[in-house]
Amino acid sequence: MSTDPVEARKAARQQLEHGADWIKVYMTHRSWVDKQGNLVSQPTLTVEELQAIVDETHGWQKKSGVSRLQRNRFLQRAPLDGGGCDSIEHGPRKSRMRRLPK
C-alpha cells in the first residue's frame, strides 16, 4: 500500500529487487456512508501512483498488469490503457484482458 507516487515507485522497486518479473496492481476502491448519509468512494491508488508503479516496472524492462474490479468514477477517469500497464484484467468490457502484442 502506498500513500503517494514516490512510495508507489518504492514499493514496485522493492518487489523487483526481490526477483519479481511481473507487477500486478489491484485497483478497486473502498466505500462507506458518511455522517450526512452520502456514499463516499476512495480509490486504492491514484492515477499518478499507478503510473509511477508502471514507470518503475518498465524501467526494469519488466511487465505490469492492473486488476480493475470495480467500475467507479475514479476508474472511468483513469487512462483506458490502465495507466500504461501491459495487461488489464477484470476491467470494464471495453478493456478486459487487453494485452500488448509480443
HELIX and SHEET records of a PDB file:
HELIX    1   1 PRO A    5  GLU A   17  1                                  13    
HELIX    2   2 VAL A   47  GLY A   59  1                                  13    
HELIX    3   3 ARG A   73  ARG A   77  1                                   5    
HELIX    4   4 GLY A   82  GLY A   84  5                                   3    
SHEET    1   A 4 TRP A  22  MET A  27  0                                        
SHEET    2   A 4 LYS A  63  ARG A  68  1                                        
SHEET    3   A 4 SER A  87  GLU A  89  1                                        
SHEET    4   A 4 ARG A  98  ARG A  99 -1                                        
SHEET    1   B 2 HIS A  29  VAL A  33  0                                        
SHEET    2   B 2 LEU A  39  PRO A  43 -1                                        
END                                                                             
